[in-house]
């Protein structure tokens, strides 16, 4: 260890900070649990781990658990946004992964059989670790009306030019 590294280590210790090992994620208990599900797709396991961290640490969700679906070859997360609410299923996927309508329907069929809610969250995980959540439901849903738009009750008339 050269003197600069020693000084940096002492500086970190004096401030009371803890240095994480370079491979801290591989040692995380949840990551190891996700890997033990043996779904065979490390990119989807990595995406599931990032979503798990976002839900538990960033968004403060409750009772977030993971499970594998050997039939679908997917890792799914399940959790409650707030205490006492119904559990939601989260499907974490890398953003580059194609997802067909048929595949989404098969996830819904499998989840309905287990008595879970009729909607789920799809979380696309980009290569820069940014996350985008999208709520999916089987069938079509009518969107909520826009907020802040009022019907003025008058028509705009166009003037006709006479030639």
C-alpha positions as CSV (number, residue, x, y, z in Angstrom):
1,X,0.0,0.0,0.0
2,X,1.5,3.3,-0.9
3,X,1.4,6.4,1.4
4,X,-1.5,8.0,-0.6
5,X,-3.8,5.0,-0.2
6,X,-3.0,4.9,3.5
7,X,-3.8,8.6,3.9
8,X,-7.1,8.1,2.0
9,X,-8.0,5.2,4.2
10,X,-7.3,7.2,7.4
11,X,-9.3,10.1,6.1
12,X,-12.3,7.8,5.5
13,X,-11.9,6.3,9.0
14,X,-11.7,9.7,10.6
15,X,-14.9,10.8,9.0
16,X,-16.6,7.6,10.2
17,X,-17.4,6.5,6.7
18,X,-17.3,2.9,5.6
19,X,-15.7,1.8,2.4
20,X,-17.6,-0.8,0.5
21,X,-15.7,-3.5,-1.4
22,X,-15.7,-3.1,-5.1
23,X,-18.1,-6.1,-5.5
24,X,-20.5,-5.3,-2.7
25,X,-23.5,-6.1,-4.8
26,X,-22.4,-9.7,-5.3
27,X,-22.1,-10.1,-1.5
28,X,-25.5,-8.5,-0.8
29,X,-27.9,-11.2,0.8
30,X,-30.8,-10.2,-1.5
31,X,-28.6,-10.5,-4.7
32,X,-27.5,-14.0,-3.5
33,X,-31.1,-15.0,-2.8
34,X,-32.1,-13.9,-6.3
35,X,-29.2,-15.8,-7.9
36,X,-30.3,-18.9,-5.9
37,X,-33.6,-18.8,-7.7
38,X,-31.6,-20.2,-10.6
39,X,-33.6,-18.5,-13.4
40,X,-30.5,-18.7,-15.7
41,X,-30.7,-15.0,-16.8
42,X,-28.2,-12.9,-15.0
43,X,-29.4,-9.7,-16.7
44,X,-32.9,-10.2,-15.4
45,X,-31.6,-11.0,-11.9
46,X,-29.5,-7.8,-11.9
47,X,-32.6,-5.8,-13.0
48,X,-34.6,-7.4,-10.2
49,X,-31.9,-6.5,-7.7
50,X,-31.9,-2.9,-8.8
51,X,-35.7,-2.7,-8.6
52,X,-35.6,-4.3,-5.2
53,X,-33.2,-1.7,-3.9
54,X,-35.3,1.1,-5.4
55,X,-38.5,-0.2,-3.9
56,X,-37.1,-0.8,-0.4
57,X,-34.5,1.9,0.0
58,X,-35.8,4.7,-2.3
59,X,-39.6,4.3,-2.2
60,X,-39.9,2.7,1.2
61,X,-42.1,-0.2,0.1
62,X,-43.1,-2.8,2.7
63,X,-42.7,-6.6,2.7
64,X,-40.9,-6.8,-0.7
65,X,-40.2,-10.4,-1.5
66,X,-38.9,-12.2,-4.5
67,X,-39.8,-15.4,-6.2
68,X,-38.9,-17.2,-9.4
69,X,-41.3,-18.6,-11.9
70,X,-39.7,-21.6,-13.5
71,X,-42.6,-21.9,-15.9
72,X,-42.1,-18.4,-17.2
73,X,-38.3,-18.3,-16.5
74,X,-38.7,-14.9,-14.7
75,X,-37.9,-13.4,-11.4
76,X,-40.9,-11.5,-9.9
77,X,-41.0,-9.2,-7.0
78,X,-44.0,-8.6,-4.8
79,X,-44.6,-5.9,-2.3
80,X,-46.9,-3.3,-0.7
81,X,-46.5,0.4,-1.4
82,X,-48.1,1.3,1.9
83,X,-49.0,-0.6,5.0
84,X,-52.3,-2.4,4.7
85,X,-52.6,-2.1,0.9
86,X,-52.9,-5.0,-1.5
87,X,-49.6,-6.6,-2.6
88,X,-48.5,-5.7,-6.1
89,X,-46.5,-7.8,-8.5
90,X,-43.5,-6.2,-10.1
91,X,-41.9,-7.6,-13.3
92,X,-38.3,-6.3,-13.6
93,X,-36.8,-6.5,-17.0
94,X,-33.7,-5.1,-18.7
95,X,-34.8,-2.3,-21.1
96,X,-33.2,-4.1,-24.1
97,X,-35.4,-7.2,-23.6
98,X,-38.3,-7.6,-26.0
99,X,-41.7,-8.3,-24.3
100,X,-44.5,-9.6,-26.4
101,X,-48.2,-9.3,-25.6
102,X,-48.5,-13.1,-25.4
103,X,-45.7,-13.1,-22.8
104,X,-47.4,-10.5,-20.7
105,X,-50.7,-12.4,-20.9
106,X,-49.0,-15.6,-19.7
107,X,-47.7,-13.7,-16.7
108,X,-51.2,-12.5,-15.9
109,X,-52.7,-15.9,-16.3
110,X,-50.1,-17.4,-13.9
111,X,-50.5,-14.6,-11.3
112,X,-54.3,-14.8,-11.4
113,X,-54.1,-18.4,-10.6
114,X,-52.3,-17.5,-7.3
115,X,-55.0,-14.9,-6.3
116,X,-52.8,-11.9,-6.9
117,X,-54.2,-8.5,-8.1
118,X,-55.3,-8.1,-11.7
119,X,-52.6,-5.6,-12.4
120,X,-48.8,-5.5,-12.2
121,X,-45.9,-3.1,-12.5
122,X,-43.4,-3.6,-15.3
123,X,-40.1,-2.0,-14.5
124,X,-37.7,-1.4,-17.4
125,X,-34.1,-1.1,-16.2
126,X,-31.8,0.8,-18.5
127,X,-28.1,0.1,-18.9
128,X,-27.3,3.2,-16.8
129,X,-29.5,1.7,-14.0
130,X,-32.4,4.2,-14.5
131,X,-35.8,2.7,-13.8
132,X,-39.1,3.3,-15.5
133,X,-42.3,1.9,-14.0
134,X,-45.4,1.2,-16.1
135,X,-48.7,-0.2,-14.7
136,X,-50.0,-3.1,-16.8
137,X,-53.5,-4.5,-16.7
138,X,-55.2,-7.3,-18.7
139,X,-57.4,-5.7,-21.3
140,X,-58.0,-2.0,-21.9
141,X,-58.6,0.6,-19.2
142,X,-60.3,3.9,-19.6
143,X,-57.8,6.6,-18.6
144,X,-58.6,9.1,-15.8
145,X,-59.8,12.5,-17.2
146,X,-57.0,15.1,-17.3
147,X,-56.8,17.4,-14.3
148,X,-57.3,21.1,-14.7
149,X,-59.0,21.1,-18.1
150,X,-62.5,22.7,-18.1
151,X,-65.1,22.7,-20.8
152,X,-65.6,26.3,-21.7
153,X,-69.1,25.6,-23.2
154,X,-68.6,27.7,-26.3
155,X,-67.7,26.8,-29.8
156,X,-65.1,28.6,-31.9
157,X,-66.7,29.6,-35.1
158,X,-64.7,30.1,-38.3
159,X,-65.6,33.0,-40.5
160,X,-66.3,32.2,-44.0
161,X,-65.1,34.4,-46.8
162,X,-67.5,35.2,-49.5
163,X,-65.9,35.4,-53.0
